[in-house]
């Protein structure tokens, strides 16, 4: 184990995207991982054997420099969601709380029971590619043209861990959100063999309760116990 490492408990539907650069390693990873992912797709439609490798190759292209990048493959469709974990400099807990209070669309919620300690989760979104921008708050038609995801932040006064579920189709979110939250709760940052712990944000940073509450640990579906890890 390195001096500073991210670890998470993941189930069989999770794939870690490695920072692969050379063509041979890339092709080998896509081939091996495609076989593994396709074994999960008993209910997926025809065409998946061609679709899955292209999606994995696309994930490699978009991996970036995040400390840990995971794909979650839902049972309903061969369309993964991407979860990115980054360790960043903290602007300070008061600054994070101020930004959340200022963003009325975020709907921040407290994260309870996480290995990283107290955190906050909020909603974020993006325009559906090719959709016209009809503006915010103009009804269901406008919301249907937007993708939706979540972010969770765990911070002290010097460092923050940001967990981002990239915006996805609104109809897909209910099929993945519980698993994303379970992995977020299991996430740890280990430094010199010891767990790093976040500190609470100011109490008024996440008092709104107008979105689905986090499941209690007893309600969270256990994973297979597999482990994903990345140096931080």
C-alpha positions in Angstrom: 0.0 0.0 0.0 1.3 3.4 -0.8 1.6 6.2 1.7 -1.6 7.8 0.4 -4.3 5.7 -1.2 -8.0 5.6 -2.1 -9.8 2.4 -1.5 -13.5 1.4 -2.0 -15.6 -1.8 -1.7 -17.2 -2.5 -5.1 -19.5 -5.2 -6.4 -19.3 -7.1 -9.7 -21.0 -4.4 -11.7 -18.2 -2.0 -11.1 -15.1 -1.6 -13.3 -12.1 0.5 -12.4 -10.8 2.5 -15.4 -7.0 2.4 -15.3 -4.6 5.1 -16.6 -3.5 3.0 -19.6 -1.4 4.8 -22.2 0.2 2.2 -24.5 -1.9 0.5 -27.3 -1.1 -3.1 -26.3 -2.2 -2.6 -22.7 -5.3 -0.7 -23.9 -6.4 -3.4 -26.3 -5.8 -6.1 -23.7 -7.8 -4.3 -21.0 -10.7 -3.6 -23.4 -10.9 -7.3 -24.5 -10.7 -8.7 -21.0 -13.0 -6.2 -19.4 -15.6 -6.6 -22.3 -15.9 -10.3 -21.6 -16.4 -9.7 -17.9 -19.0 -6.9 -18.5 -20.9 -8.9 -21.1 -21.3 -11.7 -18.6 -23.4 -9.3 -16.5 -25.8 -8.4 -19.3 -28.3 -11.3 -19.5 -31.2 -8.8 -19.9 -29.4 -6.4 -22.3 -30.6 -6.1 -25.9 -28.9 -7.4 -29.0 -25.9 -5.4 -30.2 -24.3 -5.3 -26.7 -21.2 -7.3 -27.8 -20.3 -4.4 -30.2 -21.4 -1.6 -27.9 -19.6 -2.6 -24.7 -16.0 -2.5 -26.1 -16.6 0.9 -27.7 -17.9 2.3 -24.4 -14.9 0.9 -22.6 -12.5 2.4 -25.1 -14.3 5.7 -24.8 -13.9 5.5 -21.0 -10.2 5.1 -21.4 -10.1 8.1 -23.7 -11.9 10.2 -21.1 -10.2 8.9 -18.0 -8.3 12.1 -17.2 -6.1 12.6 -14.1 -8.7 11.8 -11.4 -7.3 9.6 -8.6 -10.0 6.9 -9.1 -12.4 6.4 -12.0 -15.1 3.7 -11.9 -17.8 2.6 -14.3 -21.1 1.1 -13.0 -23.0 -1.1 -15.4 -26.7 -1.3 -14.5 -28.7 -4.4 -15.1 -31.3 -2.7 -17.3 -29.2 -1.3 -20.2 -25.5 -1.6 -21.4 -24.9 2.1 -20.6 -22.5 2.7 -17.7 -22.4 5.6 -15.4 -19.0 7.1 -14.5 -17.9 7.9 -10.9 -14.8 10.0 -10.4 -12.9 10.5 -7.2 -10.4 13.3 -6.8 -8.3 14.5 -3.9 -8.1 18.3 -4.1 -6.9 21.3 -2.1 -9.8 22.4 0.2 -10.9 26.1 -0.1 -12.0 25.8 3.5 -15.2 24.3 5.0 -16.8 27.7 5.3 -16.2 28.4 1.6 -17.7 25.1 0.6 -20.7 25.7 2.8 -21.2 29.2 1.3 -21.0 27.8 -2.3 -23.6 25.2 -1.5 -26.0 27.7 0.2 -25.6 30.0 -2.9 -26.6 27.2 -5.3 -30.3 26.9 -5.0 -30.5 24.0 -7.5 -28.0 21.8 -5.5 -30.4 20.6 -2.7 -27.5 19.6 -0.4 -28.0 16.6 1.9 -25.8 15.3 4.7 -23.9 12.1 4.0 -24.1 9.8 7.1 -22.1 6.7 8.0 -19.3 7.2 5.4 -15.8 5.9 6.1 -14.4 9.3 5.1 -16.4 11.0 7.8 -19.1 13.6 7.6 -19.9 14.9 4.1 -22.4 16.5 1.9 -24.1 15.3 -1.3 -25.8 17.6 -3.9 -27.3 17.4 -7.3 -25.7 18.7 -10.5 -26.6 18.4 -14.1 -25.7 19.1 -17.7 -27.5 19.7 -21.0 -28.4 16.6 -23.0 -26.2 16.7 -26.1 -28.2 18.2 -29.0 -31.0 19.5 -26.7 -32.1 23.1 -26.9 -31.4 25.2 -23.8 -34.9 26.1 -22.7 -33.8 27.6 -19.4 -34.1 26.5 -15.8 -37.2 26.0 -13.8 -39.7 26.0 -16.7 -41.3 22.7 -16.1 -40.9 19.0 -16.9 -40.2 19.5 -20.6 -37.0 21.5 -19.8 -35.9 19.1 -17.1 -36.3 16.1 -19.5 -33.7 17.7 -21.8 -31.0 17.7 -19.0 -28.8 15.0 -17.6 -28.5 14.6 -13.8 -25.9 13.4 -11.4 -24.6 13.9 -7.9 -21.5 15.1 -6.1 -20.3 14.4 -2.6 -17.7 16.3 -0.8 -15.6 15.3 2.3 -13.3 18.0 3.6 -11.1 19.3 6.3 -9.4 22.7 6.2 -6.6 21.6 3.8 -7.9 18.7 1.7 -11.2 17.6 0.2 -12.3 14.4 -1.5 -14.8 15.0 -4.2 -16.9 12.1 -5.5 -18.7 12.9 -8.8 -21.4 10.8 -10.4 -21.2 12.3 -13.9 -24.6 13.5 -15.2 -26.7 10.7 -16.8 -30.2 10.2 -18.1 -32.8 10.9 -15.5 -34.5 7.6 -16.1 -31.2 5.8 -15.4 -30.4 7.5 -12.2 -32.8 5.5 -10.0 -31.1 2.3 -11.2 -27.7 3.3 -10.1 -27.9 5.9 -7.2 -28.1 3.4 -4.3 -25.0 1.6 -5.6 -23.1 4.9 -6.1 -24.0 5.9 -2.6 -22.9 2.6 -1.1 -19.5 2.9 -2.8 -19.2 6.5 -1.7 -19.9 5.4 1.9 -17.3 2.6 1.6 -14.6 5.0 0.2 -11.5 5.5 2.3 -8.4 7.7 2.1 -5.5 5.9 3.8 -2.4 7.8 4.7 0.5 6.1 6.2 -1.7 3.2 7.2 -4.3 5.4 8.9 -7.7 6.5 7.7 -8.0 10.2 6.9 -11.2 11.8 8.3 -13.2 14.8 7.1 -14.6 17.4 9.4 -18.2 18.6 9.5 -19.2 21.6 7.3 -21.2 24.3 9.1 -24.5 22.9 10.1 -26.6 25.1 7.9 -24.8 23.9 4.7 -27.2 21.0 4.2 -30.5 21.3 5.9 -32.8 20.9 3.0 -34.6 17.5 2.8 -36.4 17.7 -0.5 -34.6 14.9 -2.2 -34.3 11.2 -1.4 -32.5 10.5 1.9 -29.4 8.4 2.0 -30.2 4.7 2.9 -29.2 3.5 6.3 -26.3 1.0 6.4 -28.9 -1.8 7.0 -30.7 -0.8 3.8 -27.6 -0.7 1.6 -27.1 -3.7 -0.6 -23.7 -5.3 0.1 -21.2 -5.7 -2.7 -19.1 -8.7 -3.5 -16.3 -7.4 -1.3 -14.0 -6.7 -4.3 -11.7 -3.7 -3.8 -10.8 -0.8 -6.1 -7.8 1.3 -5.2 -5.8 4.2 -6.5 -2.9 6.2 -5.3 -3.9 9.7 -4.2 
